[in-house]
Amino acid sequence: MPIVQHAPGSPYPQFSTKLIHYNSRAMASSPPGSRLFALIIGIDDYTPETGFNKLMGAVRDANRIRDWLVKNFNVPSSHIRDLRDEAATRKAIIEALEGLSTNSKIRRDDPIFIYYAGHGTEAPAPEAWRWDAPKIQMIVPWDFNHPGGPERLIQGIPDRTLGVLLAKLAGEKGDNITVVFDSCHSGSGTRSGSDARVRGGPYEGKIPENLDDDIVRPRTRGVEVPDKFRHHGLRSHVLLAACAPHEPALENNTTGAFTGALLKALNGVDTAELTYVGLIERMDKLKLKVANTKPVFDLTLKKDKLTISDAGTIHGISVGSKFAIWKSRKDLYTKPLGTATVHMVKAKESVATLDPEFRTEAGSDSFVAQIKENPKPKLYIHVPKFIQDMDCFENFEKLISEPDGLPPLSIVVVEDEALASIGLTYLDEYGEIGFRMLNPEEQGQKIRHTIDATAKDLYRALDHLCHYYYHRDRFNTSPPVIDKIPFSSKFTVDVFTLEEVDEGIYAPIGPNLNFPDTGVQLTVGADNERDLYGFRITNNTNLPVFPYLFYFDSSDFSIKPVYLPIAVAQTGAKDPSIHPLEGPGFLTVGYGSADATAQYLAISDKRLDLEQGYLRLYVSTQYVDLSLLEKKPISAQTRGFERATPNSPTIWDAITVPVVLKKKVIPMIGIVGSRNNGKSTFLKELFLSLKTSLQPSFKDAYISEYNLTLPGSNEILPLVDLPAFEDNNIDNHASVVRAMVSYLEEQYQKGRQLTSLIWCYNISKSRITAVDGENFNLVKDISGADALKNVTVLTTNWNKEAGVGANVARPRALATVVAPLARYQKAEDALRSLCKEAKFERFGTFSEPAARTRMLGSTSAGDPLKFIQSLLSNKEVFQLQRQACDMRNLAGTTVGRRLQRRLEVEIQKKEGDVRGLGDALEEKVEAEQDILRWKATLEEITRVI
């Protein structure tokens, strides 16, 4: 897939948006001897130097949280690190966070709980941090603004520092991390109209640009995330925060309002059943940052009306969708109570009818569900007859319409490829099923992912394809309109190259790469494959929205999130949502303060020349959970229906941006010829004409590579001296083939494609030998039948016997030219009959122009430089190089199959020799060693890798 996420190297200017992640687990309860570890910080006793008032309830809140962990989770005291008041210095807090990463007692995926109660603040960002946000958020340690050295004050702990420490912790110990902050990150510092005290206030002091560079910088240099679109910054932890950015966190009397509501909501609740999102509904009039997804759908039953939350048209739910229902999450692995069928779909929720067999206890009105069946538009596929005759395809109609315990599939098999979106292929040598793009606009896309030829894997692959095409192509069937303009037309997605303006800080440069008619089209090569890209989503309406940006990758049928907003719930408010994209306004993704990171746009499989995909932007006026769209590559075979979140009327729509990534191609010219066939002489003359030395840029026992710079060009042209067969020794042939295939595969992945081949042949030889025949077969196997037209047979040594050097200058020597010319022309005609599709050129070294004209005619090879330049128009990559990338063993290539057949013949012949040797022990042993060696070679070239 073309987009690879780059770990954020920038500051985190929005504290409460930068430290959010979705954790799919419910809040786990812990048995005796709990594996949970905690860091609990509470600060009341702020000194006058800090500029902040003392608090009354932060330490009490921290103690209450500690007691709750001990009582409800049986957490031993040795698992809890407590920092209160003067113990909660800046150094101590940072060391405690770092200590969690290095604590040998904490195993990977042990639950980790981090709690902070105290002041928070917002401060002007240092100039180098302000690439889009003028403010940063910080927590305020006890010794904030205390002297920290000569002319130096102790600073707060910025959001970017906390983000790096938490990401490092997740990398070491896993992402089972919950972070709770009961503090304010606003600079307003205002008091409410009641007696509530604000935990936070303004700070206008100067933050050093190099603050915490020892923590932030080592992690941000050269870091990359190999998984395409893996949300590193969002996957480390769940954050529960007392307030959104720029808002006050309150404490009433002797407790924080947030912590009080949190403990009240958790009191008496089975935390194994409670999700973080469910926690919102139990907290009164507080904003709560929560995870992006839930394990299952929530259902409510009121007066025989069954409402399924977060299962609306934006999620892809349609009339006829079926849900299996359980009483609670604990029951998901038991038999469901029954099913419900959707009869009405709204933007964010569905209304369903209970099936007659549904049974439940009287008074029950809350349930959970998972999708059992979701009707989708028909997906048309083409399946060749030989696949239809395979065992995996037997009872196909039953497989897709009545799968055992699985949703039926909306699949139609068509005979006409023109009617299908996708086709199946069979890779006989591997026993696997592959895929072909059949849409005309996507037929240049090769699919390198395959599945095993079993009914189970076939069903899973078809289910995956249905999901991919349905969500890629679906749209709002009742699209909203604003001022007579479609809602979706009010949004744009701009794509920019990013430049590192300071260490680890990026800003957009250059024009918008998303053109209205074509979308994003990039040529990717060595000079730009490590470029970073960012996105700007612009909202031209007056409505605030939640944007969701996904990438649909046609090369592997994966769906990857580029940007997912966080959920913010605020009960009791007129508008319960905090939207990340105001209207009108814009949101930056990959740079700036949005919770996503910069992306690589690169061809993921270096063996491909092209990758296609689609950026898809969904926008909604209310928060919805679209995590159910995400899919891994089709060969990963991740199955199951994912899930969703909150509820209320909404406006939504989607726009699509095509993305085409083409590999930057560097043509290569190959030259091949066995010894004494004039190859060395030709190369010498070529380098003399270029006025450069004959020094290879790469050389091994078989291959030499020269980087040519032709006159009038700044581009490098690789000229490759490839090995040829020198004799009939099959061991030598195997070595030549292995070396050539390995080299060509490696070069193809670098974008260097063999498009022309020169075969040097000594025209003065008396006859075409058996080795010549083997070399001609090698040339055909390299080029393939379709590209033989791009092979040039360079007949050499035309000067031999034609008079050489000064002798040719004598007029009487011209008479001696005629006899060899006739012989050479006859040999050339014989060679032409063998190589009908190839081009022919003559080469020889002459010092007498008359003899040269007589022997060579007007051939361009008489001037090696002009001859090489004439080959640059060839564009078609040769067969062997493609096969070297496509096949998973040497025998899968044409040249490898020829070698395989020769080995089999030689082995059979040698085995016959052994039987006829009788008592000739020494010869028999030698022959048996040959057989063992050839069988080992045969096994090597046929082994699937």
ABEGO torsion letter per residue (X at the ends): XABBBBBBABBBABAAAAABBBBABBBBBBBBGBABBBBBBBBABBBAAAGBBBBAAAAAAAAAAAAAAAAAAGBBAAABBBBBEAABBAAAAAAAAAAAAABAABBBGBBBBBBBBEBBBBBBBBAAABAABABBBBBBBAABGBBAEBGBBBBBBBAAAAAAAAAAAAAAAEABBBBBBBBBABAAGBBBABABBBBEBBBABBBBAABGAAAAAAAABGBBBABBGBBAAAAABBBBBABBBGBBBBBBEABBAAAAAAAAAABGBBAAABBAAAAAAABBGBBBBBBABBABBBBBBBGGBBBBBGBBAAAGBBBGBBBBBBABAAAAABBBAEBBBBABBBAABBBBBBBAABBBBBGBABBBBBBABBBBBBBBBBBBAAAAABAAABGAAAAAABBBGBBBBBBBBBABAAABABBBBBBAAAGBBBBBBABAAAAABBBABBBBBBAAAAAAAAAAAAAAAAAAABBBABBBBBGGBBAAAABBBBBBBBBBABBGBBBBBEBBABBAAAEBBBBBBAAAAABBBBBBBBBABABBBBBBBBBBBAAAGBBBBABBBBBBBBBGBABABBBABBOBEBBBBGBEABBBBBBBBBBABAABABBBBBBBBBBBABBBBAAAABBBBAAAGBBEBBBBBBBEBBBBBBBBBBBBBBBBBBBBBBBBEBBGAGAAAAAAAAAAAAGBBBBBABBBAABBBBBBBBBGBABBBBBBBBBBBABABAAAAAAAAAAAAAAAAAAAAAGBBBABBBBBBBAABABBBAAAAAAAAAAAAAAEAAAAAABBBBBBGAABGAEBEAAAABAAAAAAAAAAAAAAAAAAAAAAAABAABBBBBBBBBABAAAAAAAAEABAAABAAAAAAAAAABABBBAAAAAAAABABAAABAAAAAAAAAAAAAAAAAAAAAAAAEABAAAAAAAAAAAAAAAAAAAAAABBX
